[in-house]
């Protein structure tokens, strides 16, 4: 699946690969010592935020998740 911003698609793929590798090779085996993909995620997130702004996509009231953010209470 492509990203919301065409320029962000390669970053999305890089993050997806990193996350999937970490999840399968570390997290599922009990190693929760950290997420090596945080910086890649942040670069991708900045790219997406820029694309959203450039495309004037309304995001008022939307909560964003990411490293260092807690899950919203349900």
Secondary structure, DSSP 8 states (H G I E B T S, - for coil): ---SSGGGHHHHHHHHHHHHHHHHHTGGGT--S--TTHHHHHHHHHHHHHHHHHTT---TT-----TT------
